Amino acid sequence: MTRIRVPRAALPLLVYCKTNPAKRDDACFSSYAELVVFLASFGYKVTQGRITNMTSDMLEAGPEPIEFTVFKNQGLFSQVLLLGLSVSKGHSIAKNEQALAAVVETLASAGAAELARSWAKSTPESFLFELVDQLCHSTTSTP
C-alpha cells in the first residue's frame, strides 16, 4: 500500500494542523494530508519544479505515513496528480502511485525546509501572517 510520509522539517509546523493534539488556536490545516499537499505545492514554488538530485528526510512515525487513499478521500488527489504531472512532464506518472508519492514527498520536504527556516525567524503568532504576505507578494516565477 502506498503511503506518503511527513517531512521531518515539518515538525514545528504540525501545530497548525487541527488534528494535532498540540494544535494552536489558529490551526488552519484540517489534516496532515492537507499540510503535506500545501508543503509540496510550496516546495514546487521553491524548486521551480526541479527535483533532480534532491534528498528527503521523512518521518516514519509521529505522525504516521499517510495512506494514499486518504489524499483521494479528502479531495487532495487532483493537487497530487497536478504536482506529479508538472514535475514528470509526462502522463505515465498518473497511474503510478509510488512515483506520485515520491514526487510529493520530495517537494513537501523542500517546502517544509524553507518554511521551517521562516518559522525559526518568526513567532508562532505571526508566522501565518508572514506566510500569507510571502505568498501574496512573491516575485518568483515558475518556468
Secondary structure, DSSP 8 states (H G I E B T S, - for coil): --EE--BGGGGGGGGGBTTSTT--TT--BSSHHHHHHHHHHHHHHHHTT--TT----B-SSSS--EEHHHHHHTT-HHHHHHHHHHHHSSSGGGG-HHHHHHHHHHHHHHHHHHHHHHHHTS-TTTHHHHHHHHHHT------
